[in-house]
Amino acid sequence: MTAAPSALSTVHSNALSHSQGQHRSKQLEKSFRKKSHKNSNLDRHTVDADLAWVGKALWRALPEAQSENDLCELAAQVLSTADHTVTPRTVKNWVRGDNTPHFRYIRSILVMAGAEAVFNLIDAEAA
């Protein structure tokens, strides 16, 4: 009977150290991504143009918006689903170019903006 508890505690401690190791590797991966993006040789103009494209596509997709706040409210309503809620503040960050939306939202924005927006995006990458 004394062997069983020590065997269980060894298994338990191994499981804990394994999960802690996975957690640590995820932290390092995130840290690496942040540092590598900051130190990358990306042309700042290209990055700014890519961020601005999302805002332009949203304005094209929702022409009835009268202001930035109106655009953000409308886009948040349209892009929210049962699984993923989009807030107007998040959309405002996209419109201002502070960050980019997840690909699931890019697809929806492209569909709403129409084929012309897709061709403009392709032409911009070719230039």
C-alpha positions as CSV (number, residue, x, y, z in Angstrom):
1,M,0.0,0.0,0.0
2,T,2.8,2.4,0.6
3,A,4.1,2.0,-3.0
4,A,0.8,3.1,-4.6
5,P,0.8,6.6,-3.1
6,S,4.4,7.3,-4.1
7,A,3.7,6.0,-7.6
8,L,0.7,8.2,-7.9
9,S,2.5,11.3,-6.6
10,T,5.3,10.7,-9.2
11,V,2.8,10.5,-12.0
12,H,1.0,13.6,-10.7
13,S,4.3,15.6,-10.4
14,N,5.3,14.5,-13.9
15,A,2.0,15.7,-15.2
16,L,2.4,19.0,-13.5
17,S,5.9,19.6,-14.7
18,H,4.8,18.7,-18.3
19,S,1.9,21.1,-18.2
20,Q,4.1,23.8,-16.7
21,G,6.6,23.2,-19.5
22,Q,3.9,23.6,-22.1
23,H,2.8,26.9,-20.5
24,R,6.3,28.2,-20.4
25,S,6.8,27.4,-24.1
26,K,3.7,29.3,-25.0
27,Q,4.9,32.3,-23.1
28,L,8.2,32.1,-25.0
29,E,6.5,31.8,-28.3
30,K,4.3,34.9,-27.6
31,S,7.4,36.8,-26.5
32,F,9.3,35.8,-29.6
33,R,6.5,36.9,-31.9
34,K,6.3,40.3,-30.2
35,K,10.0,40.9,-30.4
36,S,10.4,39.5,-34.0
37,H,7.6,41.8,-35.2
38,K,9.1,44.9,-33.6
39,N,12.6,44.1,-35.0
40,S,11.5,42.9,-38.5
41,N,12.6,44.8,-41.6
42,L,9.0,45.3,-42.8
43,D,8.5,48.6,-44.6
44,R,6.5,50.7,-42.3
45,H,4.6,52.2,-45.2
46,T,3.4,48.8,-46.3
47,V,2.3,47.9,-42.8
48,D,0.3,51.1,-42.5
49,A,-1.2,50.6,-45.9
50,D,-2.4,47.1,-45.0
51,L,-3.9,48.4,-41.8
52,A,-5.6,51.3,-43.6
53,W,-7.1,48.9,-46.1
54,V,-9.4,47.4,-43.5
55,G,-10.8,50.8,-42.6
56,K,-11.4,51.7,-46.2
57,A,-13.1,48.4,-46.9
58,L,-15.4,48.9,-43.9
59,W,-16.4,52.4,-45.2
60,R,-17.1,50.9,-48.6
61,A,-19.1,48.0,-47.1
62,L,-21.3,50.3,-45.0
63,P,-21.8,53.5,-47.0
64,E,-24.8,54.4,-44.9
65,A,-22.6,55.2,-41.9
66,Q,-22.5,58.9,-41.2
67,S,-19.6,59.0,-38.8
68,E,-16.8,56.8,-37.5
69,N,-18.9,55.9,-34.4
70,D,-21.8,55.1,-36.6
71,L,-19.6,52.9,-38.8
72,C,-18.2,51.1,-35.8
73,E,-21.7,50.4,-34.4
74,L,-23.0,49.1,-37.7
75,A,-19.9,46.9,-38.4
76,A,-20.0,45.5,-34.8
77,Q,-23.7,44.5,-35.3
78,V,-23.1,42.9,-38.7
79,L,-19.9,41.1,-37.8
80,S,-21.0,39.7,-34.4
81,T,-22.2,36.1,-34.3
82,A,-23.5,33.8,-31.6
83,D,-19.9,32.5,-31.1
84,H,-17.9,35.7,-31.5
85,T,-19.0,39.2,-30.4
86,V,-17.4,42.2,-31.9
87,T,-17.6,45.5,-30.0
88,P,-17.7,48.9,-31.6
89,R,-14.4,49.7,-29.8
90,T,-12.7,46.8,-31.5
91,V,-14.0,48.0,-34.9
92,K,-12.7,51.5,-34.1
93,N,-9.3,50.0,-33.5
94,W,-9.5,48.4,-37.0
95,V,-10.7,51.5,-38.7
96,R,-7.9,53.6,-37.1
97,G,-5.3,51.1,-38.0
98,D,-4.3,50.3,-34.4
99,N,-4.6,46.5,-35.1
100,T,-6.0,44.1,-37.6
101,P,-9.1,41.8,-37.4
102,H,-9.0,38.1,-37.4
103,F,-9.2,36.4,-40.7
104,R,-12.9,35.4,-40.1
105,Y,-13.8,39.1,-40.0
106,I,-11.6,39.9,-43.1
107,R,-13.6,37.4,-45.1
108,S,-16.9,39.0,-44.0
109,I,-15.6,42.5,-44.7
110,L,-14.5,41.4,-48.2
111,V,-17.9,39.9,-48.9
112,M,-19.6,43.1,-47.7
113,A,-17.3,45.4,-49.6
114,G,-17.7,43.5,-52.8
115,A,-15.5,42.3,-55.6
116,E,-14.1,45.7,-56.4
117,A,-12.5,45.8,-52.9
118,V,-10.9,42.3,-53.5
119,F,-9.4,43.5,-56.9
120,N,-8.1,46.7,-55.3
121,L,-6.4,44.6,-52.7
122,I,-4.8,42.4,-55.3
123,D,-3.7,45.4,-57.4
124,A,-2.1,47.0,-54.3
125,E,-0.1,43.9,-53.6
126,A,1.1,43.6,-57.2
127,A,2.2,47.2,-57.3
